[in-house]
Structure formats: C-alpha cells, structure tokens
Amino acid sequence: MTKKFKTYQSKLHILNIEGGGNHVLIKAKINKTKVNMIVDTGASSTVFDLDNPIFSNVDFENLETDNPSSGFNSVIDELYFGNIDSFSISWYKIKNLKAVFTSMQHINELYKNLNLPHVAGILGCDFLIANNAVLDFENKKLIIKKFIKH
C-alpha cells in the first residue's frame, strides 16, 4: 500500500542578522491577516505573540507550569492557551488551532532595532514534526507533506 500525500510549499525568507547569524521567516495568515513567523527548529513549541492585536478576540486561559521556558535569551514566565480560528501557510490551512501564547515584546523590539519585520509568532518543532515539514534551504522553501486518508 502506497501512501498518498499532498505537498504545500512556501518561501523561506532568510535574514542576515547584524553581528552574525541568520533567522528564518515564513509568511503565514492568521484569520486572513498576513503575518511573519520565525521558523525555529530549536524551539520545542510553537508560540504566538500575546500582544499582537490580531489576537484581541482570543479567549486566553492561563497555562500553569512549574517549568519556565526561555526564548531568545529571555525567560518566559507567563504562558496562555487560546484558539486561533484559522492559521495557514501557503494553501495549507488549519482551522481551530489550539495554540500557546506569550508576550514576544522583547523579540519584536530586537527586530525593530535591527530594522527587521514584526513577527506574530515562532513556528517550532512541534508544528514542523506534526506536519511533516521539510526545510529546503537550497531552494529556500518550507515543504509540508500532508498524508491523504483513503
């Protein structure tokens, strides 16, 4: 039995960071609003920016944890659960995405100081693994392979 799948592709935007290093961004849509997301294979979880106005209609629930997280050299002590009605990358769409939220003010301030675009979240390994994602740096593409049930 052969597995059938549908492939979705989206362009990777590789940013050269002043002082060395690179960050990888991808364009996405959240509830029909175009946003930038950081692709971070070192991030265990995908998180969205609690302070972004596109999430003003989200009902947040406090996520209690004894294990503080960190990101971009900052300790994250307040995490929330919420539901995003629609999240898409290219033509790949997820409805009613249960998501984790935190303030990304420190990241967006850093990006602003470096004249980089505002970001709405970080696409972490949980999303990349769950959606069979492949990062093709040679062709600057994120490829998602969604298996088709038959």
SEVEX-923184 format. One record per residue (C-alpha): residue in three letters; x, y, z. Coordinates in steps of 0.02 Angstrom, whole numbers, plus 50000, padded with zeros to 5 digits. Layout:
<site><residu>ALA</residu><c1>X</c1><c2>Y</c2><c3>Z</c3></site>
...
END
This chain:
<site><residu>MET</residu><c1>50000</c1><c2>50000</c2><c3>50000</c3></site>
<site><residu>THR</residu><c1>50072</c1><c2>50167</c2><c3>49949</c3></site>
<site><residu>LYS</residu><c1>50040</c1><c2>50323</c2><c3>50048</c3></site>
<site><residu>LYS</residu><c1>49971</c1><c2>50471</c2><c3>49954</c3></site>
<site><residu>PHE</residu><c1>50006</c1><c2>50646</c2><c3>50009</c3></site>
<site><residu>LYS</residu><c1>49978</c1><c2>50825</c2><c3>49956</c3></site>
<site><residu>THR</residu><c1>50126</c1><c2>50944</c2><c3>49955</c3></site>
<site><residu>TYR</residu><c1>50116</c1><c2>51126</c2><c3>50008</c3></site>
<site><residu>GLN</residu><c1>50264</c1><c2>51243</c2><c3>49981</c3></site>
<site><residu>SER</residu><c1>50303</c1><c2>51415</c2><c3>50048</c3></site>
<site><residu>LYS</residu><c1>50453</c1><c2>51528</c2><c3>50025</c3></site>
<site><residu>LEU</residu><c1>50581</c1><c2>51542</c2><c3>50165</c3></site>
<site><residu>HIS</residu><c1>50649</c1><c2>51716</c2><c3>50196</c3></site>
<site><residu>ILE</residu><c1>50825</c1><c2>51706</c2><c3>50267</c3></site>
<site><residu>LEU</residu><c1>50877</c1><c2>51861</c2><c3>50363</c3></site>
<site><residu>ASN</residu><c1>51059</c1><c2>51900</c2><c3>50394</c3></site>
<site><residu>ILE</residu><c1>51072</c1><c2>51967</c2><c3>50571</c3></site>
<site><residu>GLU</residu><c1>51194</c1><c2>52108</c2><c3>50606</c3></site>
<site><residu>GLY</residu><c1>51342</c1><c2>52038</c2><c3>50701</c3></site>
<site><residu>GLY</residu><c1>51321</c1><c2>51864</c2><c3>50628</c3></site>
<site><residu>GLY</residu><c1>51191</c1><c2>51729</c2><c3>50617</c3></site>
<site><residu>ASN</residu><c1>51031</c1><c2>51705</c2><c3>50521</c3></site>
<site><residu>HIS</residu><c1>50847</c1><c2>51700</c2><c3>50561</c3></site>
<site><residu>VAL</residu><c1>50721</c1><c2>51612</c2><c3>50450</c3></site>
<site><residu>LEU</residu><c1>50548</c1><c2>51688</c2><c3>50422</c3></site>
<site><residu>ILE</residu><c1>50395</c1><c2>51624</c2><c3>50334</c3></site>
<site><residu>LYS</residu><c1>50237</c1><c2>51714</c2><c3>50280</c3></site>
<site><residu>ALA</residu><c1>50076</c1><c2>51649</c2><c3>50355</c3></site>
<site><residu>LYS</residu><c1>49896</c1><c2>51703</c2><c3>50378</c3></site>
<site><residu>ILE</residu><c1>49805</c1><c2>51711</c2><c3>50542</c3></site>
<site><residu>ASN</residu><c1>49618</c1><c2>51739</c2><c3>50522</c3></site>
<site><residu>LYS</residu><c1>49650</c1><c2>51813</c2><c3>50348</c3></site>
<site><residu>THR</residu><c1>49785</c1><c2>51933</c2><c3>50411</c3></site>
<site><residu>LYS</residu><c1>49958</c1><c2>51914</c2><c3>50333</c3></site>
<site><residu>VAL</residu><c1>50095</c1><c2>51892</c2><c3>50464</c3></site>
<site><residu>ASN</residu><c1>50278</c1><c2>51844</c2><c3>50480</c3></site>
<site><residu>MET</residu><c1>50328</c1><c2>51692</c2><c3>50583</c3></site>
<site><residu>ILE</residu><c1>50503</c1><c2>51644</c2><c3>50638</c3></site>
<site><residu>VAL</residu><c1>50546</c1><c2>51464</c2><c3>50593</c3></site>
<site><residu>ASP</residu><c1>50648</c1><c2>51396</c2><c3>50738</c3></site>
<site><residu>THR</residu><c1>50699</c1><c2>51213</c2><c3>50740</c3></site>
<site><residu>GLY</residu><c1>50773</c1><c2>51241</c2><c3>50913</c3></site>
<site><residu>ALA</residu><c1>50604</c1><c2>51294</c2><c3>50985</c3></site>
<site><residu>SER</residu><c1>50512</c1><c2>51145</c2><c3>51056</c3></site>
<site><residu>SER</residu><c1>50343</c1><c2>51231</c2><c3>51044</c3></site>
<site><residu>THR</residu><c1>50255</c1><c2>51349</c2><c3>50925</c3></site>
<site><residu>VAL</residu><c1>50204</c1><c2>51509</c2><c3>51013</c3></site>
<site><residu>PHE</residu><c1>50108</c1><c2>51663</c2><c3>50960</c3></site>
<site><residu>ASP</residu><c1>50125</c1><c2>51843</c2><c3>51017</c3></site>
<site><residu>LEU</residu><c1>50001</c1><c2>51879</c2><c3>51155</c3></site>
<site><residu>ASP</residu><c1>50019</c1><c2>52067</c2><c3>51124</c3></site>
<site><residu>ASN</residu><c1>49976</c1><c2>52062</c2><c3>50938</c3></site>
<site><residu>PRO</residu><c1>49809</c1><c2>52149</c2><c3>50903</c3></site>
<site><residu>ILE</residu><c1>49755</c1><c2>52010</c2><c3>50784</c3></site>
<site><residu>PHE</residu><c1>49728</c1><c2>51902</c2><c3>50938</c3></site>
<site><residu>SER</residu><c1>49614</c1><c2>52028</c2><c3>51026</c3></site>
<site><residu>ASN</residu><c1>49463</c1><c2>51912</c2><c3>51006</c3></site>
<site><residu>VAL</residu><c1>49551</c1><c2>51759</c2><c3>51077</c3></site>
<site><residu>ASP</residu><c1>49494</c1><c2>51697</c2><c3>51248</c3></site>
<site><residu>PHE</residu><c1>49654</c1><c2>51659</c2><c3>51342</c3></site>
<site><residu>GLU</residu><c1>49671</c1><c2>51528</c2><c3>51478</c3></site>
<site><residu>ASN</residu><c1>49821</c1><c2>51534</c2><c3>51594</c3></site>
<site><residu>LEU</residu><c1>49939</c1><c2>51388</c2><c3>51566</c3></site>
<site><residu>GLU</residu><c1>50004</c1><c2>51334</c2><c3>51736</c3></site>
<site><residu>THR</residu><c1>50179</c1><c2>51259</c2><c3>51730</c3></site>
<site><residu>ASP</residu><c1>50320</c1><c2>51228</c2><c3>51852</c3></site>
<site><residu>ASN</residu><c1>50447</c1><c2>51228</c2><c3>51711</c3></site>
<site><residu>PRO</residu><c1>50490</c1><c2>51401</c2><c3>51649</c3></site>
<site><residu>SER</residu><c1>50528</c1><c2>51414</c2><c3>51464</c3></site>
<site><residu>SER</residu><c1>50651</c1><c2>51526</c2><c3>51377</c3></site>
<site><residu>GLY</residu><c1>50668</c1><c2>51604</c2><c3>51207</c3></site>
<site><residu>PHE</residu><c1>50790</c1><c2>51723</c2><c3>51126</c3></site>
<site><residu>ASN</residu><c1>50888</c1><c2>51742</c2><c3>51288</c3></site>
<site><residu>SER</residu><c1>50735</c1><c2>51788</c2><c3>51391</c3></site>
<site><residu>VAL</residu><c1>50642</c1><c2>51686</c2><c3>51521</c3></site>
<site><residu>ILE</residu><c1>50459</c1><c2>51661</c2><c3>51479</c3></site>
<site><residu>ASP</residu><c1>50357</c1><c2>51652</c2><c3>51637</c3></site>
<site><residu>GLU</residu><c1>50180</c1><c2>51683</c2><c3>51575</c3></site>
<site><residu>LEU</residu><c1>50104</c1><c2>51562</c2><c3>51451</c3></site>
<site><residu>TYR</residu><c1>49924</c1><c2>51554</c2><c3>51394</c3></site>
<site><residu>PHE</residu><c1>49816</c1><c2>51436</c2><c3>51291</c3></site>
<site><residu>GLY</residu><c1>49699</c1><c2>51504</c2><c3>51159</c3></site>
<site><residu>ASN</residu><c1>49613</c1><c2>51455</c2><c3>50998</c3></site>
<site><residu>ILE</residu><c1>49654</c1><c2>51528</c2><c3>50828</c3></site>
<site><residu>ASP</residu><c1>49508</c1><c2>51512</c2><c3>50707</c3></site>
<site><residu>SER</residu><c1>49616</c1><c2>51496</c2><c3>50552</c3></site>
<site><residu>PHE</residu><c1>49804</c1><c2>51476</c2><c3>50526</c3></site>
<site><residu>SER</residu><c1>49878</c1><c2>51447</c2><c3>50354</c3></site>
<site><residu>ILE</residu><c1>50045</c1><c2>51433</c2><c3>50268</c3></site>
<site><residu>SER</residu><c1>50028</c1><c2>51440</c2><c3>50080</c3></site>
<site><residu>TRP</residu><c1>49872</c1><c2>51336</c2><c3>50041</c3></site>
<site><residu>TYR</residu><c1>49894</c1><c2>51228</c2><c3>50197</c3></site>
<site><residu>LYS</residu><c1>49758</c1><c2>51279</c2><c3>50319</c3></site>
<site><residu>ILE</residu><c1>49721</c1><c2>51229</c2><c3>50498</c3></site>
<site><residu>LYS</residu><c1>49555</c1><c2>51277</c2><c3>50574</c3></site>
<site><residu>ASN</residu><c1>49529</c1><c2>51295</c2><c3>50762</c3></site>
<site><residu>LEU</residu><c1>49714</c1><c2>51285</c2><c3>50804</c3></site>
<site><residu>LYS</residu><c1>49742</c1><c2>51261</c2><c3>50991</c3></site>
<site><residu>ALA</residu><c1>49891</c1><c2>51373</c2><c3>51022</c3></site>
<site><residu>VAL</residu><c1>50011</c1><c2>51435</c2><c3>51155</c3></site>
<site><residu>PHE</residu><c1>50032</c1><c2>51623</c2><c3>51180</c3></site>
<site><residu>THR</residu><c1>50160</c1><c2>51730</c2><c3>51268</c3></site>
<site><residu>SER</residu><c1>50224</c1><c2>51908</c2><c3>51254</c3></site>
<site><residu>MET</residu><c1>50351</c1><c2>51924</c2><c3>51114</c3></site>
<site><residu>GLN</residu><c1>50386</c1><c2>52107</c2><c3>51151</c3></site>
<site><residu>HIS</residu><c1>50572</c1><c2>52076</c2><c3>51179</c3></site>
<site><residu>ILE</residu><c1>50589</c1><c2>51989</c2><c3>51009</c3></site>
<site><residu>ASN</residu><c1>50493</c1><c2>52122</c2><c3>50915</c3></site>
<site><residu>GLU</residu><c1>50593</c1><c2>52261</c2><c3>51000</c3></site>
<site><residu>LEU</residu><c1>50754</c1><c2>52174</c2><c3>50946</c3></site>
<site><residu>TYR</residu><c1>50687</c1><c2>52155</c2><c3>50769</c3></site>
<site><residu>LYS</residu><c1>50634</c1><c2>52338</c2><c3>50765</c3></site>
<site><residu>ASN</residu><c1>50808</c1><c2>52393</c2><c3>50821</c3></site>
<site><residu>LEU</residu><c1>50883</c1><c2>52288</c2><c3>50680</c3></site>
<site><residu>ASN</residu><c1>50757</c1><c2>52354</c2><c3>50552</c3></site>
<site><residu>LEU</residu><c1>50680</c1><c2>52181</c2><c3>50532</c3></site>
<site><residu>PRO</residu><c1>50494</c1><c2>52144</c2><c3>50509</c3></site>
<site><residu>HIS</residu><c1>50373</c1><c2>52122</c2><c3>50653</c3></site>
<site><residu>VAL</residu><c1>50333</c1><c2>51940</c2><c3>50692</c3></site>
<site><residu>ALA</residu><c1>50172</c1><c2>51863</c2><c3>50756</c3></site>
<site><residu>GLY</residu><c1>50248</c1><c2>51703</c2><c3>50822</c3></site>
<site><residu>ILE</residu><c1>50377</c1><c2>51566</c2><c3>50817</c3></site>
<site><residu>LEU</residu><c1>50348</c1><c2>51407</c2><c3>50718</c3></site>
<site><residu>GLY</residu><c1>50429</c1><c2>51271</c2><c3>50824</c3></site>
<site><residu>CYS</residu><c1>50474</c1><c2>51088</c2><c3>50809</c3></site>
<site><residu>ASP</residu><c1>50303</c1><c2>51031</c2><c3>50870</c3></site>
<site><residu>PHE</residu><c1>50222</c1><c2>51105</c2><c3>50714</c3></site>
<site><residu>LEU</residu><c1>50362</c1><c2>51053</c2><c3>50597</c3></site>
<site><residu>ILE</residu><c1>50359</c1><c2>50871</c2><c3>50654</c3></site>
<site><residu>ALA</residu><c1>50169</c1><c2>50855</c2><c3>50665</c3></site>
<site><residu>ASN</residu><c1>50151</c1><c2>50923</c2><c3>50488</c3></site>
<site><residu>ASN</residu><c1>50294</c1><c2>50825</c2><c3>50407</c3></site>
<site><residu>ALA</residu><c1>50384</c1><c2>50986</c2><c3>50365</c3></site>
<site><residu>VAL</residu><c1>50547</c1><c2>50993</c2><c3>50270</c3></site>
<site><residu>LEU</residu><c1>50660</c1><c2>51146</c2><c3>50267</c3></site>
<site><residu>ASP</residu><c1>50742</c1><c2>51155</c2><c3>50095</c3></site>
<site><residu>PHE</residu><c1>50875</c1><c2>51289</c2><c3>50116</c3></site>
<site><residu>GLU</residu><c1>50948</c1><c2>51264</c2><c3>49943</c3></site>
<site><residu>ASN</residu><c1>50783</c1><c2>51313</c2><c3>49862</c3></site>
<site><residu>LYS</residu><c1>50726</c1><c2>51423</c2><c3>50009</c3></site>
<site><residu>LYS</residu><c1>50563</c1><c2>51329</c2><c3>50037</c3></site>
<site><residu>LEU</residu><c1>50464</c1><c2>51256</c2><c3>50178</c3></site>
<site><residu>ILE</residu><c1>50378</c1><c2>51099</c2><c3>50116</c3></site>
<site><residu>ILE</residu><c1>50233</c1><c2>51019</c2><c3>50208</c3></site>
<site><residu>LYS</residu><c1>50178</c1><c2>50844</c2><c3>50160</c3></site>
<site><residu>LYS</residu><c1>50002</c1><c2>50806</c2><c3>50218</c3></site>
<site><residu>PHE</residu><c1>49955</c1><c2>50624</c2><c3>50203</c3></site>
<site><residu>ILE</residu><c1>49785</c1><c2>50592</c2><c3>50124</c3></site>
<site><residu>LYS</residu><c1>49671</c1><c2>50467</c2><c3>50208</c3></site>
<site><residu>HIS</residu><c1>49581</c1><c2>50346</c2><c3>50094</c3></site>
END
